Amino acid sequence: MGSKKNSLSRRQFGRIVGGTAVAGSVMGGPWIISARGEEPVKLGGLFHLTGPGSIWGPMMQQCMTLAVEQINESGGVLGRQLEMISEDDATSTDAVIQKGNKLVQRDGVKALFGVVYSSVRAALAANIAERYRVPYFYPTYWESSTSCGRYFVSMGAIPNQQLDFFIPFLMEKFGPNIYCVGQDYNWPQVSIAYIEKLLAKHGGKLVGKEFVPFDQSDWSSIIQRVKQSKPDVFFPFIGGNGLVACLKQFYDFGFDDIAVAATLMDEMYTPAFEPELRKGMHCSVSYLMEQDNPVNRAFVGAFKQRFGQDAVLNNMGEALYDSVYVWKLAAEKAGTLDIEKTVDALGSVSFQAPQGEISIDGKSNHAALHQIIAEVRADGGFDILKDFGKVAADTDCSV
């Protein structure tokens, strides 16, 4: 990562994504920091490096690493270099509290980033971020109801952002009847209830819904019920490796006219399916690697240059990358690394992210994000069918 060629590329990229805020902090180079004897500013990353969420952890760790390295090469934040302290939360509520305590109490981090699983996120938000008053940036889509507060920053899409455009699109393209299956926790429960309301509003019908435990492995009886209901769309809310097993068994029962759509279908999942299975799946996401704009081309290029040409990221990784830059811009807007003043400044910053410009609603600390509908190709890539631009989060959360 230290080659001259790589460093030049990342500096060029920093100029593209950081804009004036990056340029304004160039004066504090590492040599000046060393002369001042100042310590780096510590940021804490918590990742599912082991456990059931390990499909995402390494990629998200890479995205935060890239953001921190770029910011440091562009001069740091308020003249200070950043130090990323990374921990494996083992996809566990107990582990994330232990590691979160360590990051805040012993390491003195200024902000926390990471996590996918809702239960782990809720434990971190309540027991660490809120308790110690440290901002926590959550980069994953969620239900927006259980972790609201001044120190919780939602950087992932919530139901209105993911579904308001997607459900009418599916109804128009495939038909009005949808069958949902989700794991039995908040995100699927709230999202499926939201779909049911949207279907009723637009003249459609939820012809079936089921909730399953996290360790569901035999999907045969559920899939039989789905097939017998003859919906136009099968819409699973299954996380981790369970989604792959569910959909493979779905196709084991034969191809038919039932379309497959999901909000949890991205570059991390499509390689797990054979070309004939993944072709034609539809998704609604905030980001795809194939988005064609200068910032995203530079971002993907820098990511692959740093982690290898075969490296893959998804919307959660991009959101984590964005989160580090949003925290940086808030600190620079506040003109201080003071946590309370940085949190106060979140609502006044926007960031030119790889997905497009994003911003934070200071009343809820939820990000306004771009929303895309895409279709999976046989080669595992995505054809972007609709881009609705930046969509505000509709939430009852308040800071």
Secondary structure, DSSP 8 states (H G I E B T S, - for coil): ---HHHHHHHHHHHHHHHHHHHHHTTTS-HHHHHHHT---EEEEEEE--SSTTTTTHHHHHHHHHHHHHHHHHTT-BTTB-EEEEEEE-TT-HHHHHHHHHIIIIII--S-EEE--SHHHHHHHIIIIIHHHT--EEE-S---SSSS-STTEEE-S--HHHHHTTHHHHHHHHT-SEEEEEEESSHHHHHHHHHHHHHHHHHT-EEEEEEEE-TT----HHHHHHHHHH--SEEEEE--THHHHHHHHHHHHT---S-EEEESS-STTTGGGS-HHHHTT-EEEES--TT--SHHHHHHHHHHHHHH-TT----HHHHHHHHHHHHHHHHHHHHTS--HHHHHHHGGG-EEEETTEEEEEETTTTEEEEEEEEEEE-TTS-EEEEEEEEEE----S---
